[in-house]
Amino acid sequence: MSTKPILGYWNQRGLGHPIRFLLTYLGVDFTDKRYSRGADGKGSEWFQGDKNKLGLDFPNLPYYIDGDVKISQSLTILRYIAAKYSLDGASIVEKNRIILLEQQVVDLMTGFYQLALRPNYDDLSYDFLEILETVQLKQLVAFLGDRPWTAGAHISYVDFWLYEYLVKIRAFAPEVWRKFPTLEAFVKRIEELPKIKEFIAKEGPLIFSGPKYAWNGKY
Ligand SMILES: N[C@@H](CCC(=O)N[C@@H](CS)C(=O)NCC(=O)O)C(=O)O
């Protein structure tokens, strides 16, 4: 029987991609199980299939199975993998920066999802873009400072969590994004990591979100 860990998620970027990046960066040999939404978009391969058969306490996508460890919740998975492979901060200062940014990105993502779900997101985006430019991205630039990675000298799981938010924002608001070269440089730094570069080239463009989102994109 295979002892490879399994990451289960839809065939989209969403909450699964930061985990795929983290595992890829670490060189973990894992099964990247991608569930199809099916021709009717109902995702029965997951909902009527594996969802209640895997022994997960809270069955959801993404999930991660590593031997006896069976977990869902994207951040729990990221933290578990990061703890296992020591990618969760090299000091208390780094650890604090990581958990702070982790939660900040949750808030930023939630704000963006609330907009992207609305069919009239375009009409509503004026205020969003204003805050994005004058507050949110500015704060991220200040937080990063001249550090290579958000924790400091060492890369951590939160860099992949932030990266996924940033590339989505870049696709949604290119005119705002252009004003933040520091963030573009951060994105490039992630993409130049050899294993990540190889993964991106092999993967090709993939949709960001599921079908309930009015705004979606590919990267
Ligand atoms: N808080 C959860 C949210 C998980 C979630 O909403 N998953 C969506 C895709 S992004 C899903 O389709 N889940 C399948 C299900 O509800 O069974 C996490 O961070 O993992």
Ligand as a Chemical Component Dictionary entry (heavy atoms), coordinates in Angstrom:
data_LIG
# 
_chem_comp.id                   LIG 
_chem_comp.type                 NON-POLYMER 
_chem_comp.pdbx_formal_charge   0 
_chem_comp.three_letter_code    LIG 
# 
loop_
_chem_comp_atom.comp_id 
_chem_comp_atom.atom_id 
_chem_comp_atom.alt_atom_id 
_chem_comp_atom.type_symbol 
_chem_comp_atom.charge 
_chem_comp_atom.model_Cartn_x 
_chem_comp_atom.model_Cartn_y 
_chem_comp_atom.model_Cartn_z 
_chem_comp_atom.pdbx_ordinal 
LIG N1  N1  N 0 -12.319 26.871 5.780  1  
LIG C1  C1  C 0 -12.152 25.810 4.808  2  
LIG C2  C2  C 0 -13.051 26.108 3.630  3  
LIG C3  C3  C 0 -13.115 24.915 2.695  4  
LIG C4  C4  C 0 -14.033 25.160 1.511  5  
LIG O1  O1  O 0 -14.861 26.099 1.489  6  
LIG N2  N2  N 0 -13.897 24.310 0.481  7  
LIG C5  C5  C 0 -14.663 24.440 -0.734 8  
LIG C6  C6  C 0 -13.724 24.723 -1.897 9  
LIG S1  S1  S 0 -12.788 26.162 -1.643 10 
LIG C7  C7  C 0 -15.384 23.158 -1.093 11 
LIG O2  O2  O 0 -15.865 23.030 -2.211 12 
LIG N3  N3  N 0 -15.490 22.214 -0.181 13 
LIG C8  C8  C 0 -16.100 20.919 -0.434 14 
LIG C9  C9  C 0 -17.165 20.568 0.557  15 
LIG O3  O3  O 0 -17.878 21.472 1.047  16 
LIG O4  O4  O 0 -17.330 19.397 0.827  17 
LIG C10 C10 C 0 -10.665 25.726 4.420  18 
LIG O5  O5  O 0 -9.926  26.700 4.625  19 
LIG O6  O6  O 0 -10.230 24.679 3.955  20 
# 
loop_
_chem_comp_bond.comp_id 
_chem_comp_bond.atom_id_1 
_chem_comp_bond.atom_id_2 
_chem_comp_bond.value_order 
_chem_comp_bond.pdbx_ordinal 
LIG N1  C1  SING 1  
LIG C1  C2  SING 2  
LIG C1  C10 SING 3  
LIG C2  C3  SING 4  
LIG C3  C4  SING 5  
LIG C4  O1  DOUB 6  
LIG C4  N2  SING 7  
LIG N2  C5  SING 8  
LIG C5  C6  SING 9  
LIG C5  C7  SING 10 
LIG C6  S1  SING 11 
LIG C7  O2  DOUB 12 
LIG C7  N3  SING 13 
LIG N3  C8  SING 14 
LIG C8  C9  SING 15 
LIG C9  O3  DOUB 16 
LIG C9  O4  SING 17 
LIG C10 O5  DOUB 18 
LIG C10 O6  SING 19 
# 
